[in-house]
Amino acid sequence: MAVIAPTLPRVRAFRLGDHVVAWALIAPALLFLVVFTLYPAAATLVQSLYSTPLAHRPSHFIGLAHFRQMIADPTFREVLANNLLYAAGSIPLSVALALAMALLVDARIPGRGFARMAYFTPTVLPLIAAANIWLFFYTPGYGLLDQLLNRLGLPGVNWLGEPATALWAVTMVAIWKQAGFFMIFYLAALQQIPPSLREAAAVEGASRWHSFRRVTLPLLGPTTLFVLVNAVIGAFSLVDSLFVLTQGGPDNASNLLLYYIYQTAFQYWDGGYAAALTVVLVAILALAALAQFLFIGRRTHYR
């Protein structure tokens, strides 16, 4: 009688080989994740608990002193309020504008290809270049906006030099820059919706608005969630255009949290306090993302 050799060790060896190959494939990405994300995050958290080293004073453990300093810092409170106002103004307007543009270029209109290119063009521009373009609009006396006001018999406005208008001027640049980027995602999502669903709604007598609200908008839920998460991250990570437009002025009227972190670390040379500010920024983004997934993600339909 022939003896059948057991196959269990071979199966185990095969599975072990699969694990080795799998870990070898993800090792480069995992290495980059650890080196450029996890380690800097852990190092920043540790640094926030230590004082900033000086020439004749080494760094030492101070616990939560930086966070207590933050609570008493009037500039931090002002910058945080600015960032919340900036987010409240830029996120809804850029998302709504992106959806409106996507609906327009998804329809059968003359020059649809040119409209898509025109809407997307600001996205491919570097933010520094986009800010320099908008300087020509905002320049007092010679800018396009002031020229239009003068034509109407109205006095010019120092858009970037007045505390009441500086933040909103920066917000308009951000909306113009990122709406086209979000439009691409909405356009791709609209093209994935089966036409039969809209046709069925029309057969049932639904108006265009009712069809959009009951059919199109719910099916865009996953895309809206993705766009909102990216919009929130972008609202708390604006630095580039502030360098060109206002540098946080006048008198911190347009200063935002990430730019204040840059100032604290590289202009005031307070690395410990800048690390604590970074921890707070990451916590704000994490809470915002969690809230979006809890309150919006539950109402999102993926099928």
Contacts in CASP RR format, 6 or more apart in sequence:
PFRMAT RR
TARGET T0000
AUTHOR 0000-0000-0000
METHOD contacts of the structure
MODEL  1
MAVIAPTLPRVRAFRLGDHVVAWALIAPALLFLVVFTLYPAAATLVQSLY
STPLAHRPSHFIGLAHFRQMIADPTFREVLANNLLYAAGSIPLSVALALA
MALLVDARIPGRGFARMAYFTPTVLPLIAAANIWLFFYTPGYGLLDQLLN
RLGLPGVNWLGEPATALWAVTMVAIWKQAGFFMIFYLAALQQIPPSLREA
AAVEGASRWHSFRRVTLPLLGPTTLFVLVNAVIGAFSLVDSLFVLTQGGP
DNASNLLLYYIYQTAFQYWDGGYAAALTVVLVAILALAALAQFLFIGRRT
HYR
41 282 0 8 1.000
44 275 0 8 1.000
44 278 0 8 1.000
44 279 0 8 1.000
45 275 0 8 1.000
45 279 0 8 1.000
47 271 0 8 1.000
47 272 0 8 1.000
47 275 0 8 1.000
48 66 0 8 1.000
48 67 0 8 1.000
48 272 0 8 1.000
48 275 0 8 1.000
48 276 0 8 1.000
48 278 0 8 1.000
48 279 0 8 1.000
49 61 0 8 1.000
49 62 0 8 1.000
49 63 0 8 1.000
49 64 0 8 1.000
49 66 0 8 1.000
50 59 0 8 1.000
50 60 0 8 1.000
50 61 0 8 1.000
50 62 0 8 1.000
50 63 0 8 1.000
50 272 0 8 1.000
51 57 0 8 1.000
51 59 0 8 1.000
51 60 0 8 1.000
51 62 0 8 1.000
51 65 0 8 1.000
51 272 0 8 1.000
52 59 0 8 1.000
52 269 0 8 1.000
52 270 0 8 1.000
52 271 0 8 1.000
52 272 0 8 1.000
52 273 0 8 1.000
53 59 0 8 1.000
66 272 0 8 1.000
66 273 0 8 1.000
66 275 0 8 1.000
66 276 0 8 1.000
67 276 0 8 1.000
67 280 0 8 1.000
69 273 0 8 1.000
69 276 0 8 1.000
70 76 0 8 1.000
70 273 0 8 1.000
70 276 0 8 1.000
70 277 0 8 1.000
70 280 0 8 1.000
75 252 0 8 1.000
75 255 0 8 1.000
75 260 0 8 1.000
76 260 0 8 1.000
76 277 0 8 1.000
78 252 0 8 1.000
78 255 0 8 1.000
79 252 0 8 1.000
79 255 0 8 1.000
79 256 0 8 1.000
79 257 0 8 1.000
79 259 0 8 1.000
79 260 0 8 1.000
80 257 0 8 1.000
82 167 0 8 1.000
82 252 0 8 1.000
82 253 0 8 1.000
82 254 0 8 1.000
82 255 0 8 1.000
82 256 0 8 1.000
83 235 0 8 1.000
83 236 0 8 1.000
83 256 0 8 1.000
83 257 0 8 1.000
85 167 0 8 1.000
86 167 0 8 1.000
86 170 0 8 1.000
86 171 0 8 1.000
86 174 0 8 1.000
86 235 0 8 1.000
86 238 0 8 1.000
86 256 0 8 1.000
87 232 0 8 1.000
87 235 0 8 1.000
87 236 0 8 1.000
89 171 0 8 1.000
90 171 0 8 1.000
90 174 0 8 1.000
90 175 0 8 1.000
90 178 0 8 1.000
90 231 0 8 1.000
90 235 0 8 1.000
91 228 0 8 1.000
91 231 0 8 1.000
91 232 0 8 1.000
91 235 0 8 1.000
93 175 0 8 1.000
93 179 0 8 1.000
94 174 0 8 1.000
94 175 0 8 1.000
94 178 0 8 1.000
94 179 0 8 1.000
94 182 0 8 1.000
94 231 0 8 1.000
95 182 0 8 1.000
95 224 0 8 1.000
95 227 0 8 1.000
95 228 0 8 1.000
95 231 0 8 1.000
97 175 0 8 1.000
97 179 0 8 1.000
98 178 0 8 1.000
98 179 0 8 1.000
98 180 0 8 1.000
98 181 0 8 1.000
98 182 0 8 1.000
98 183 0 8 1.000
98 185 0 8 1.000
98 186 0 8 1.000
98 227 0 8 1.000
99 182 0 8 1.000
99 183 0 8 1.000
99 186 0 8 1.000
99 220 0 8 1.000
101 119 0 8 1.000
101 179 0 8 1.000
101 180 0 8 1.000
101 183 0 8 1.000
101 186 0 8 1.000
102 183 0 8 1.000
102 186 0 8 1.000
102 187 0 8 1.000
102 189 0 8 1.000
102 190 0 8 1.000
103 186 0 8 1.000
103 190 0 8 1.000
104 115 0 8 1.000
105 112 0 8 1.000
105 113 0 8 1.000
105 115 0 8 1.000
105 116 0 8 1.000
105 119 0 8 1.000
105 183 0 8 1.000
105 187 0 8 1.000
106 187 0 8 1.000
106 190 0 8 1.000
106 191 0 8 1.000
109 115 0 8 1.000
116 187 0 8 1.000
119 179 0 8 1.000
119 180 0 8 1.000
119 183 0 8 1.000
120 180 0 8 1.000
120 181 0 8 1.000
120 183 0 8 1.000
120 184 0 8 1.000
122 130 0 8 1.000
122 176 0 8 1.000
122 177 0 8 1.000
122 179 0 8 1.000
122 180 0 8 1.000
123 177 0 8 1.000
123 178 0 8 1.000
123 180 0 8 1.000
123 181 0 8 1.000
123 184 0 8 1.000
125 133 0 8 1.000
125 177 0 8 1.000
126 240 0 8 1.000
127 177 0 8 1.000
127 240 0 8 1.000
127 241 0 8 1.000
128 240 0 8 1.000
128 241 0 8 1.000
128 243 0 8 1.000
128 244 0 8 1.000
130 173 0 8 1.000
130 176 0 8 1.000
130 177 0 8 1.000
130 241 0 8 1.000
131 173 0 8 1.000
131 240 0 8 1.000
131 241 0 8 1.000
131 243 0 8 1.000
131 244 0 8 1.000
131 245 0 8 1.000
132 244 0 8 1.000
134 169 0 8 1.000
134 172 0 8 1.000
134 173 0 8 1.000
134 176 0 8 1.000
134 241 0 8 1.000
134 245 0 8 1.000
135 244 0 8 1.000
135 245 0 8 1.000
136 143 0 8 1.000
136 144 0 8 1.000
137 143 0 8 1.000
137 144 0 8 1.000
137 145 0 8 1.000
137 159 0 8 1.000
138 145 0 8 1.000
138 159 0 8 1.000
138 160 0 8 1.000
138 169 0 8 1.000
138 245 0 8 1.000
139 146 0 8 1.000
140 146 0 8 1.000
140 156 0 8 1.000
140 157 0 8 1.000
140 158 0 8 1.000
140 159 0 8 1.000
140 161 0 8 1.000
141 147 0 8 1.000
141 150 0 8 1.000
141 156 0 8 1.000
145 157 0 8 1.000
145 159 0 8 1.000
146 156 0 8 1.000
146 157 0 8 1.000
149 155 0 8 1.000
149 156 0 8 1.000
149 157 0 8 1.000
150 156 0 8 1.000
157 165 0 8 1.000
158 165 0 8 1.000
159 165 0 8 1.000
159 166 0 8 1.000
159 169 0 8 1.000
160 166 0 8 1.000
160 169 0 8 1.000
160 245 0 8 1.000
160 246 0 8 1.000
160 254 0 8 1.000
161 246 0 8 1.000
161 249 0 8 1.000
161 250 0 8 1.000
162 250 0 8 1.000
163 250 0 8 1.000
163 251 0 8 1.000
163 253 0 8 1.000
164 253 0 8 1.000
166 246 0 8 1.000
166 248 0 8 1.000
166 249 0 8 1.000
166 250 0 8 1.000
166 253 0 8 1.000
166 254 0 8 1.000
167 253 0 8 1.000
167 254 0 8 1.000
169 245 0 8 1.000
169 246 0 8 1.000
169 254 0 8 1.000
170 238 0 8 1.000
170 241 0 8 1.000
170 242 0 8 1.000
170 245 0 8 1.000
170 246 0 8 1.000
170 254 0 8 1.000
173 241 0 8 1.000
173 245 0 8 1.000
174 235 0 8 1.000
174 238 0 8 1.000
174 241 0 8 1.000
177 241 0 8 1.000
178 231 0 8 1.000
178 234 0 8 1.000
182 227 0 8 1.000
182 230 0 8 1.000
182 231 0 8 1.000
185 223 0 8 1.000
185 226 0 8 1.000
185 227 0 8 1.000
186 220 0 8 1.000
186 223 0 8 1.000
186 227 0 8 1.000
188 223 0 8 1.000
189 219 0 8 1.000
189 220 0 8 1.000
189 222 0 8 1.000
189 223 0 8 1.000
190 216 0 8 1.000
190 220 0 8 1.000
193 215 0 8 1.000
193 216 0 8 1.000
193 219 0 8 1.000
197 215 0 8 1.000
197 219 0 8 1.000
198 211 0 8 1.000
198 215 0 8 1.000
198 216 0 8 1.000
201 210 0 8 1.000
201 211 0 8 1.000
201 214 0 8 1.000
201 215 0 8 1.000
202 211 0 8 1.000
206 214 0 8 1.000
206 215 0 8 1.000
218 301 0 8 1.000
219 301 0 8 1.000
221 300 0 8 1.000
221 301 0 8 1.000
222 300 0 8 1.000
222 301 0 8 1.000
222 302 0 8 1.000
224 296 0 8 1.000
224 300 0 8 1.000
225 292 0 8 1.000
225 293 0 8 1.000
225 296 0 8 1.000
225 297 0 8 1.000
225 300 0 8 1.000
228 292 0 8 1.000
228 296 0 8 1.000
229 289 0 8 1.000
229 292 0 8 1.000
232 285 0 8 1.000
232 288 0 8 1.000
232 289 0 8 1.000
232 292 0 8 1.000
233 285 0 8 1.000
236 256 0 8 1.000
236 257 0 8 1.000
236 258 0 8 1.000
236 281 0 8 1.000
236 284 0 8 1.000
236 285 0 8 1.000
237 258 0 8 1.000
238 256 0 8 1.000
238 258 0 8 1.000
238 259 0 8 1.000
239 256 0 8 1.000
239 258 0 8 1.000
239 259 0 8 1.000
239 262 0 8 1.000
242 248 0 8 1.000
242 254 0 8 1.000
242 255 0 8 1.000
242 256 0 8 1.000
242 259 0 8 1.000
245 254 0 8 1.000
246 253 0 8 1.000
246 254 0 8 1.000
248 254 0 8 1.000
248 255 0 8 1.000
248 256 0 8 1.000
248 259 0 8 1.000
249 255 0 8 1.000
255 263 0 8 1.000
257 277 0 8 1.000
257 281 0 8 1.000
257 284 0 8 1.000
258 281 0 8 1.000
260 277 0 8 1.000
261 274 0 8 1.000
261 277 0 8 1.000
261 278 0 8 1.000
261 281 0 8 1.000
264 270 0 8 1.000
264 271 0 8 1.000
264 273 0 8 1.000
264 274 0 8 1.000
264 277 0 8 1.000
265 271 0 8 1.000
265 274 0 8 1.000
END
